[in-house]
């Protein structure tokens, strides 16, 4: 029997949400060999769904994605456009 692990995260960064989505989704699109099925959608909020057969892969993917989101947010905040 194969277990599938999954997680879903919703992010709302107010007026910065779209910019963060564009930044993070670009990274996701250019990594097709990702062993974790990762789907990132934007509809007023960012919705991230991940699924994997291996819990350590899922955890690593979530950590990386959340770090990218934090860096994107911090970068936008530092510029204050």
N, C-alpha and C positions, 0 to 999 in steps of 0.2 A: 504494500500500500504506500502510495506517495502522498505526503502531506503538502499542501500549499499554504503558504503564509501570505497574508496581505495586510495592507494598511492604507488608510485614506486620511489625507490632511487637507484642511481648508485654511487658506490664508487671506486675510483682508488687511491691506496696508493703506487703506483709504486712497488718496490720490496717487500713491506710488505703486499701486498694485499692478497696473498695466506694464509699467517699465520693468518691474521685477519679473513679471511673467515673460516678457520678451527676452530678458537676459538669461533666465534659467531654462526656458524652452529651447533656445538656440543650442545650449550645451547638450540637452537631451536629444535633439534631432541629429546631431553629428556624432552620436555614439550608438550606432545600430547594433553592435555586437554585445550590448549590455546584457548580462545574464539575468537581469531582473526586468520583468515587464513593467515599464514605467509609462504612465500616461499623465500628461499635464494639460489641463484645460483652463480657459479663462472665460468667465461669465460674471463680471463685476467682482468676483473673487477668484483666487487661484485654487484649483482643485488638483491635488496630486494623489494618484492611485498607484500603488506598487504591489507586485505579486511575484513570489519566487518559491521555488521548492526548497530553498536553503535559507534558513533564518539568518545566518551571518551575512549572506549576500544582501538580503533585504535591509538589515540594519545598516550595513555600510552604504548602501544606496541612499537610504533616508538621511543618514548623517551628512553625506556629501551634498545632497540636494538642499537640506536645511542650512548648511554652511553657505552655499551659494546664495540662497535667499537672504541670509543675514548680511553677507558682504555686499550684495546689490543694494539692500536697504541702507546700509551704512554709507556706501558710496554716494547714493542720491542725497542723503542727509548732509554729507560733508560739503557738497557743492551748493546746496540751498538755492537752486534756480527758481 
